[in-house]
Amino acid sequence: MNSDQAVTGMERRVLDNLSTAILLFDREFRLQYINSSAEMMFGVSARKVVGIPASELITCSGSVVHENLERSLETGQPFTEREHQLVVDEDHEITVDCTVIPIRADQYVNEFLVEIQQVDRQLRISREEQILSRNQASRALVRGLAHEIKNPLGGLRGAAQLLERELPDVALTEYTQIIIEEADRLQNLVDRMVGPNKIPVLKWINIHQVLERVCSLVQAETGPGLAINRDYDPSIPDLKGDLDQLIQAFLNIIRNGVNAAGARGVLGIDTRVLRQFTIGNIRHRLVVSVEISDNGPGIPVDLQERVFFPLVSGSDGMGLGLSISQTLINRHQGLIEFTSKPGHTVFRVLLPLEQVDG
């Protein structure tokens, strides 16, 4: 049976106008029909792929689609798998929901309809909203905790100063000085946990000037052994931002990468413009993407959900660097996200090129 026999003209018109990829296989799991969305997803032409086995066209993690075709043939039941990685070419994977539906004729399963829906964008938006929500919740918690700590700290320091004046022996002031110094140290720690309170002073700046300033600082700290490979898009327009805050945000991220890769590691910095891109739940006409990669061992899986929380071990030895960076980028209506596996970690900073008032 060829694709023209498998699908009527009216069915073809309907299926070709769907945004979901639709494929039809026979009992031997050979492709009988592929709609336009599936052609675009796999980068193939229907004329070239009709008749090939499912295993040659669809490569999923764990051979999920082929296993579901076999299960559906055995049981006559439909199956759905969520959020599986689909390999569409050698260097590119997408996340999909895949449904296999058996089609019966004379009580026997003769064909299988496979529906594949790409869900990367929905997952990314959901993940970004989660990151923003968690960051806001953690900052609110830290601010409340800081307020409760700073009040008694002030009283403790003041009492130590008063006690010092009343001590009959000057040698005993060593102990009150310890109390005062430790109170000051804790005050400084709390202030760092809260992060900078300064409202961003927005000016037109070039993102590459920010990155080059940070690279100069990092290479001065690490020496010539560190390799920083740059791939800049020179067409990126200026954006409105606070120069000092953006330098601090990128400095924390790049130092984190240096700590992971080592003084003789390799960092990569890529810049690109994204069009009609959504950050959280806000769609922006133009967004600048800065990807900072390193060849370190990767972020442990048990830390990945908490990497932007305060006091998670990080580049500054106190676990505040990435948390502060996320806060500073959030103030510019942007977001930091990351992917990590052994040997390759990428932090992506997203900043809108137009600022929304408020």
C-alpha positions in Angstrom: 0.0 0.0 0.0 1.4 3.4 -0.9 0.8 6.7 0.9 -2.0 7.7 -1.6 -3.9 4.5 -0.8 -3.3 4.7 3.0 -4.8 8.2 3.3 -7.6 9.8 1.2 -7.4 13.2 -0.3 -9.6 14.8 2.4 -7.7 13.1 5.2 -4.5 14.3 3.7 -5.7 17.9 3.6 -6.7 17.7 7.3 -3.5 15.9 8.5 -1.2 18.2 6.5 -2.6 21.2 8.2 -2.0 19.9 11.7 1.0 21.2 13.7 1.5 17.8 15.3 3.6 15.2 13.5 1.5 12.3 12.2 2.8 9.0 10.9 1.0 5.8 9.8 2.7 2.4 9.9 1.5 -1.0 8.8 1.6 -4.3 10.8 5.3 -4.7 9.8 6.0 -1.3 11.2 6.8 0.2 7.7 5.8 3.8 7.1 2.7 4.3 5.0 2.1 8.0 5.4 3.9 11.0 6.9 2.3 14.5 7.2 3.9 17.9 6.5 4.7 18.6 10.1 6.5 15.2 10.5 8.5 15.9 7.3 9.6 19.2 8.8 10.4 17.6 12.2 12.6 14.9 10.7 13.9 16.9 7.7 12.8 14.3 5.2 10.6 14.0 2.1 7.6 11.6 2.1 8.6 10.2 -1.3 12.0 9.1 0.1 10.8 7.6 3.5 7.5 5.9 2.7 8.1 2.2 3.1 11.1 2.3 5.5 10.9 0.6 8.9 10.0 2.7 11.9 13.3 2.0 13.6 15.2 3.7 10.7 13.1 6.9 10.8 12.4 7.3 14.6 15.3 7.2 17.0 14.2 7.7 20.5 15.9 7.2 23.8 15.4 3.5 24.8 13.7 2.7 21.4 10.5 3.9 23.0 8.4 4.3 19.9 9.4 0.8 18.4 8.6 -0.8 21.8 5.2 0.9 22.0 4.4 -0.3 18.4 5.2 -3.9 19.4 3.1 -3.6 22.6 0.3 -2.0 20.8 0.3 -4.9 18.3 0.3 -7.4 21.1 -2.4 -5.8 23.2 -4.4 -3.7 20.8 -4.1 -0.8 23.3 -2.8 2.7 22.7 0.3 3.9 24.5 1.6 7.4 25.3 5.1 8.3 26.5 5.9 11.8 27.8 9.0 13.9 27.5 11.3 11.6 25.6 14.4 12.6 23.6 13.9 12.2 19.9 17.0 12.3 17.7 16.1 14.2 14.5 19.7 14.4 13.2 23.2 13.5 14.4 23.7 16.6 16.4 20.1 17.6 17.5 17.6 16.1 19.9 14.2 17.4 20.7 11.8 16.5 23.6 8.5 15.0 22.5 5.3 13.4 23.7 4.6 10.3 21.6 1.3 8.4 21.3 0.8 5.1 19.4 -2.8 4.3 18.4 -3.7 0.9 16.9 -6.2 1.0 14.0 -8.4 -2.1 13.7 -10.0 -3.6 10.7 -12.1 -6.8 11.0 -11.1 -7.1 14.7 -7.4 -7.1 13.8 -4.8 -4.4 14.2 -3.7 -3.6 10.7 -2.1 -0.1 11.1 -0.7 2.2 13.7 -1.2 5.9 13.9 1.8 7.6 15.7 1.4 11.2 16.9 4.5 13.1 18.0 4.3 16.5 19.6 7.3 18.6 20.3 7.2 20.0 23.9 10.6 21.7 24.2 9.1 25.2 24.2 6.4 24.3 26.8 8.9 22.6 29.0 11.3 25.6 28.7 8.6 28.1 29.6 7.5 26.0 32.6 11.0 25.5 33.8 11.7 29.3 33.5 8.6 30.1 35.4 9.7 27.6 38.1 13.2 29.2 38.2 11.7 32.7 38.6 9.2 31.5 41.2 11.8 29.7 43.3 14.2 32.6 43.1 11.5 35.1 44.3 10.5 32.7 47.1 14.1 32.1 48.2 14.9 35.9 48.2 11.8 36.6 50.2 12.8 33.9 52.7 16.4 35.3 53.0 15.1 38.9 53.4 12.8 37.8 56.3 15.6 35.8 57.9 18.0 38.6 57.5 15.6 41.0 59.3 15.3 38.6 62.2 19.0 38.1 62.5 20.1 41.7 62.1 18.0 43.1 65.0 19.5 40.9 67.8 23.0 41.3 66.2 22.7 45.1 66.6 21.8 44.7 70.2 24.5 42.2 70.8 27.2 44.5 69.3 25.9 47.5 71.2 25.9 45.5 74.5 29.5 44.4 73.9 30.6 48.0 73.3 28.9 49.2 76.5 30.4 46.3 78.5 33.9 47.2 77.1 33.6 50.7 78.6 32.9 49.3 82.0 35.6 46.7 82.2 38.1 47.4 84.9 40.9 45.5 83.1 41.9 46.6 79.6 43.2 43.1 78.9 39.6 41.8 79.1 38.6 44.0 76.1 40.1 41.2 73.9 36.9 39.2 74.6 34.5 42.1 73.8 36.4 42.8 70.6 35.8 39.1 69.6 32.1 39.6 70.1 32.1 42.9 68.1 34.1 41.4 65.3 32.0 38.3 65.0 28.8 40.4 65.1 30.2 42.5 62.2 31.2 39.3 60.3 27.7 37.9 60.6 26.2 41.3 59.6 28.4 41.2 56.5 27.3 37.6 55.7 23.6 38.5 56.1 24.1 41.5 53.8 25.7 39.3 51.2 22.9 36.8 51.4 20.3 39.5 50.8 22.3 40.7 47.8 22.6 44.2 46.4 19.7 46.4 47.2 20.7 49.2 44.7 18.1 49.9 42.1 19.6 49.4 38.6 20.8 52.5 36.9 19.9 51.8 33.3 22.1 53.1 30.5 22.8 52.0 26.9 25.6 49.5 27.0 27.2 47.0 24.7 27.0 43.4 26.0 30.4 42.6 24.4 32.1 45.3 26.4 30.7 43.8 29.6 31.9 40.4 28.6 35.4 41.6 27.6 35.7 43.4 30.9 34.8 40.3 32.8 37.2 38.1 30.7 40.1 40.6 31.5 39.4 40.3 35.2 39.2 36.5 35.1 42.3 36.0 33.0 44.2 38.4 35.4 43.1 36.1 38.3 43.9 32.8 36.6 46.9 33.5 34.3 47.5 32.5 30.7 46.6 28.8 31.2 42.9 29.4 30.9 41.5 29.4 27.3 38.4 31.5 26.6 36.9 30.9 23.1 34.7 33.7 22.0 32.0 33.6 19.3 30.3 37.0 19.3 27.5 38.2 17.1 28.6 41.7 16.1 25.1 42.7 15.0 23.7 42.6 18.5 22.4 46.2 19.4 23.0 47.9 22.7 20.7 47.2 25.6 19.7 49.2 28.6 21.3 47.9 31.7 23.3 48.7 34.9 26.9 48.2 33.9 28.2 47.4 37.4 25.4 44.9 38.1 25.8 43.1 34.7 29.6 42.9 35.2 29.0 41.3 38.7 26.4 38.9 37.3 28.6 37.6 34.5 31.7 37.6 36.7 30.1 35.2 39.1 29.0 32.9 36.3 32.4 32.8 34.6 34.3 32.4 37.9 32.0 29.4 38.6 33.0 28.0 35.2 36.7 28.6 36.0 36.4 26.8 39.3 34.8 23.8 37.5 37.2 23.7 34.5 40.3 24.6 36.4 43.0 27.2 35.6 44.0 25.3 32.4 40.4 24.6 31.4 38.5 25.8 28.4 35.6 28.3 28.5 33.3 29.3 25.7 31.3 32.5 25.4 28.7 32.7 22.5 26.3 35.6 21.9 23.2 35.5 19.7 20.0 37.4 19.1 16.7 35.5 19.5 13.5 36.8 17.9 10.0 36.6 19.4 11.4 34.8 22.4 9.5 34.1 25.7 11.2 34.7 29.1 8.9 33.3 31.8 5.5 34.3 30.6 6.5 37.5 28.7 7.2 37.4 25.0 9.9 39.8 23.8 10.6 40.9 20.2 14.4 40.6 20.6 16.4 38.9 23.3 20.2 38.6 23.6 21.4 35.1 24.5 24.9 34.8 26.2 26.0 31.1 26.5 28.9 30.5 28.9 30.2 26.9 28.7 33.0 25.0 30.4 34.6 21.6 30.1 34.5 20.8 33.8 33.0 17.7 35.4 29.5 19.1 35.4 27.1 20.0 38.2 26.1 17.0 40.4 22.5 15.9 39.7 21.5 16.4 43.4 22.6 20.1 43.2 21.0 21.0 39.9 17.6 21.8 41.3 19.2 24.0 44.0 22.0 25.7 42.1 20.5 29.2 42.3 19.6 28.9 46.0 21.6 30.9 48.5 24.3 29.0 50.4 24.6 26.2 47.8 28.3 25.6 47.4 29.6 27.7 44.5 32.3 29.9 43.0 32.6 32.3 46.0 33.1 29.5 48.6 29.8 30.6 50.3 27.3 29.6 47.6 26.1 33.1 47.0 27.6 33.8 43.5 25.0 32.2 41.2 22.1 33.2 43.5 23.2 36.9 43.3 23.7 36.6 39.5 20.2 35.3 39.0 18.8 38.2 41.1 20.7 40.8 39.2 19.7 39.4 35.8 16.0 39.1 37.0 16.2 42.8 37.8 16.9 43.4 34.1 13.8 41.3 33.3 16.1 38.4 32.2 16.8 34.9 33.3 19.7 32.5 33.8 19.2 28.8 32.9 21.7 26.0 32.4 22.3 22.5 31.2 25.0 20.2 32.6 26.6 16.9 31.8 30.1 15.6 32.5 32.5 17.6 30.4 30.1 20.2 29.3 28.1 22.7 31.3 26.3 25.7 29.7 24.9 28.7 31.5 22.6 30.7 29.2 21.8 34.3 30.2 18.8 35.8 28.5 18.3 39.6 28.5 15.5 41.4 26.6 16.8 44.1 24.3 13.7 46.2 25.0 12.9 47.0 28.7 9.4 46.8 30.0 8.7 49.7 32.4 8.0 48.8 36.0 
